[in-house]
Amino acid sequence: MAIVDTGSFTDAAIELGLSQAAVSRTLLSLEQTLGVRLLHRTSRNVSPTTAGVQVLPRARHLLAEADNLVHEATTGHTRLRIGHAWSAMGAHTREFQRRWQERYPDVALHLIRHNSPTGGLAEGLCDLAVVRTAIDAHRYAHTVVGHERRYVAMASDDPWARRRSIPLAEIRHRTLVVDRRTGTTTARLWPDAERPALEHTHDIDDWLAAIATGRYVGVTPHATATQYRRDGITYRPVRDATPVPVHLIWRRHDPHPATHATAALLTDLYTGHP
């Protein structure tokens, strides 16, 4: 890469802090390993061969990934990444961020939204995750940090928007839009013979857009009502519905050093402790 970027073996050697001979030997060894010539060499310039053109972008990607890996390893304990699928800590998100900065100023906090059942933990995008769906207890350790009331989301001109709350049993007469991957609502909230019709969606934006048409309603934890206020969408509490447990999950065999502190702070916020 350095040879192509600088245009010569001499300049590449200067940039890399190596001798020109060392640069030449490294290139030759790579070409012998791959079994193809990577560069055309003339007395005036150096240019990539067809194989070199194909290899170069992949090499850049691999080096970038290596740099990222080193960065991850060296900053892992000075940074905390908390994943979530939709709503982070709901109404407690801002206060969690404020208290974290006050108590742990040396550990940078990053909230990462990823629409997967583990909020990005399985994908390696975060160190911990806040989830409201079922947990794979064999793969992840977890603790319940709180519970959230269920709300029904509807178009703002829906007749239900004039009411203070909606009974769960009444919702079965409407078509319910749900996210099968990360949503907390399933038909099992209702008895077998009283289940509503379902329409499936894939993320929060599609979910809200469907509800705004007035054709559908959605049932969701209170966190969504606080984090996704939209023109044309109204939320009302659902009566007689079980609350949604809020879990903090982490990799069982590789917990972040700040796991206990995170769980304690979230529990305090959900239970109303100062």
RAURUR-V97512 format. One line per field, one symbol per residue. ss: DSSP state (H for helix, E for strand, - for the rest). phi: phi as a letter, one per 30 degrees, with the letter a starting at -180 (. if undefined). Layout:
BEGIN
ss = ???
phi = ???
END
This chain:
BEGIN
ss = -HHHHH--HHHHHHHH---HHHHHHHHHHHHHHH----EEE----EEE-HHHHHHHHHHHHHHHHHHHHHHHHHHHHHEEEEEE-----HHHHHHHHHHHHHH----EEEEEE--------------EEEE--------EEEEEEEEE-EEEEEE---HHHH--EEEHHHH---EEEEE-------HHH--HHH--EEEEE--HHHHHHHHH----EEEEEHHHHHH-----EEEEEEE----EEEEEEEE-------HHHHHHHHHHHHH---
phi = .ddddcjaddddddddibddddddddddddddddibdcbdcbdcabbddedddddedddddddddddddddeddceccbbcccadbbhcidceddddddddddbddcdcbcbcbdbecijdddidbcbbcbbcdcdddcbdabdclbbddbccbddcdedddcdabdedddddcdccbcddbdccbdddceedbdddcbcbbaddddddddddidbbbcadeedddcbdbdjbbcbdcdicddcdcccbadecbddeceddddddddeddcidd
END
